[in-house]
Amino acid sequence: MVEEVALDMSTVRPFEAMDETPLYKVSLSEAKIEKASTGADVVNAVFDVVEPEEVQGVAVLMDKKGNPILDDEGHVQPGNLMVDANGAPVMVMAAKRKLFRTYTLTEKALPFLHEMVKALDPSKVLDENFIFRPAEYIGLLAMARIKNEGYQEQIRARIQRLSAVPTAEKTTKR
């Protein structure tokens, strides 16, 4: 049985929620078609934040005793943008953060995958002959709108909407 382990924690930053206001330029870094626990086929997509480099952090709602306020499901709730004791914004790193999105491959949910494909490749023809090959989109860029959601003791940034990067800014990592 291992009783101790050496770890380099010098570059680790605590998880911090990000400001929902800006649009985030993201790059698709992973996309896999998998089975969900429900048995449905899904696309699990991972996006890396490219820009902005940093944004204002979002606090957790706290009660008067300094305990996080939980919703009916026991999840912490996002609060206001973070400021220090002097009222200055508390900034957190955004670049290289991972954002996740799961797309269910059912007819009712296909508009969400359609939005992702059109955001990453606006020229793609999405008709009855469309074949989705996730690997073709790795490294492509899109603009993401996020929403912070409580999940247990964390606030997580979730992608809500994706749109195409303006043509003048469109470059790929390939």
Helices and strands as residue ranges (DSSP letters): E 17-18, E 24-35, E 41-51, E 54-60, E 78-81, E 91-93, E 98-104, G 107-109, H 110-120, G 134-137, E 141-151, E 154-163, G 167-169
